[in-house]
Amino acid sequence: MTRDEIFAQVTHHMAEMFEIDPATIKADALLREHLDLDSIDAIDLAVKIEELTGKRVDENSLRSVRTVQDVVDLVERIANGAN
Amino acid sequence: MRVFLRSLRTPLVASAFFFFWMGGVVLAWVVCPVLAVTEPDALRRRRICQRMVQRAFRVFHAYMEALNLLEMRVVGGDQGRPPGAFVMVSNHPTLVDATAILASYDDVCCVIKSSLIRNVFVGRLLRFCGHIDGGNGDAMSGAATLQEALLRLDEGQGVLIFPEGSRSPRRGMHSFRRGAFELAARANVPLWPMFISCDPPALARGVPIWKHPEISARQRLTPQPFVPPGSSSSSSRSFCREVEASCRQWLQDRNMLDHPGEPARLPLMVDTTRAPGLQASVNATGVEGASG
């Protein structure tokens, strides 16, 4: 998957899971401040990332995720096996 | 004289925390490195560390009790503990609630603030004990905390969370966050509320140690009946609100019980509509709630 494809996938799933307007899901949007996600939403997102990549996400790589771009980067890293 | 007596208590409180930190540093920097070599199995190492720290916390609380600073008791003992893993939620009136709970109950990991688990002096000890990084408040960081807590529950540990997120304000309570409740639901484990009171308030948020009460503070851990998984039909959000409300009620009842004579409201129950002149004099005494 290319970066753009991953971004499109992430946007699609986030819009669906959290009932957010896809237009507001920009790369630099902060998950908590801009998209109003709390830790429970985020754990659903983490589970979704595991579904998408088929691999377990470790806690330390989750801790540094703040923006949508960070999510995309994380998915890309995991998908490429560099988790 | 009172000022003198009070000033004596400050070094006593300070000494308790000095020994507390010294003990932590010794365990983290002398015992942990030895254990890291001699006990490669992380789970067994955790058990050893937890038992060691539990004894240290018992000594810490015994020391504070011996110095007449703070007396900790569990009301009702250990019989209410659910079998196996559980999520314990507790209010957080004092600085020593986690030490009190961990001194009293085996096999419990605690979600603690990030700065402490990264602390250079004691962080390693806390990580060896299996305590969980509470994160930086970001959404994904919270998810990481919950995921780590899920792992602990899978391993059969109890997980202690202070759902207020930090220490309670003096004689008050912050609202509960629902993470702990959601965690219990997802892990399908019992939720075990623990209500803590401290009378008079001591080691509370915003109360410096030189204002430690002149009498021994009575810290009481009162375990509540645990809620088995699946028995609450409500969402984690409303379950959270329910437990918070019952904790508030419990604290309110407790305050009335502990201070039957105070504040002296009786003489102030004046019908101010008939005696408007009294209103001003009542307010001038600075008594809260008198106008009601």
Interface residues (C-beta under 8 A of the other chain):
Chain A: L31 R32 L37 D38 S39 I40 D41 A42 I43 L45 A46 V57 E59 N60 L62 R63 S64 V65 R66 D70 V71
Chain B: D133 G135 N136 G137 D138 A139 M140 S141 G142 A143 A144 T145 L146 Q147 E148 R178 G179 E182 R186 S236
